[in-house]
Amino acid sequence: MDGALNLLSDRGFMNDTRREKSRRYSHMGMSSDCNFTYASQYQNAYEILYKSDTPVDRIALPMLYSMRHYLELVLKYNVEYFHDYSGSRAMVGKSVHTLTKLSVAFKEHWELVKQRFNITVDDKVLIDDFSKLIEELDKIDNFAISFRYSHDREKNKNFEWSDTVDIHALNKLFESSKTLLNHSMDLFEDTTGLMHGTVTKEEILRSIATSVE
């Protein structure tokens, strides 16, 4: 009898192990095709940490790094996506980590695209919240170092003992920023017909070239 119970117990353990292994087996190549996919994973990581019941000072640095890196990646993706349509080369192909420069470039591309394609959207509040978030994060971690390392290249401590950050306030700005950065491309594609397959990217680019001539 004991032997049978032990066998069942062993089988249960084996099943749990197999379940755990399959749960933790990542098809990384299938979920890493572009910076937008990377950005989405950092967004998810931030949100999981933000909602965690773990004491905040045990996870604040990776939480804030995930937020910041999401912003860097999604801004770079938006800039690369929109520059074909905006006519601007601002920050295209640049290897930078400064959120301020990337955010200025994104806003330039987005404003030009809205004008060129007559996209009417009241996104002033989203833009304002996004600008405030970038401003706040740049004060804390301007060069994508402070959330990752305790000291800068000159061996200065990145944070003073008395430094604090209101992550709850940042999160409110983050929610607006996500809407702007994750869905501006959707709005563009819906307006132009790309989303519905009524027009191709090549046709849009030809129409732009014709209008410029």
ABEGO torsion letter per residue (X at the ends): XAAAAAAAAAAAAAAAAAAAAAAABBBAAAAAABAAAAAAAAAAAAAAAAABABBAAAAAAAAAAAAAAAAAAAAAAAAAAAAAAAGBABGBGBBBABAAAAAAAAAAAAAAAAAAAGBBBBAAAAAAAAAAAAAAAAAABAAGAAAABABBAAGBBABBAABBBBAAAAAAAAAAAAAAAAAAAAAAAAAAGAAAGABBAAAAAAAAAAAAX
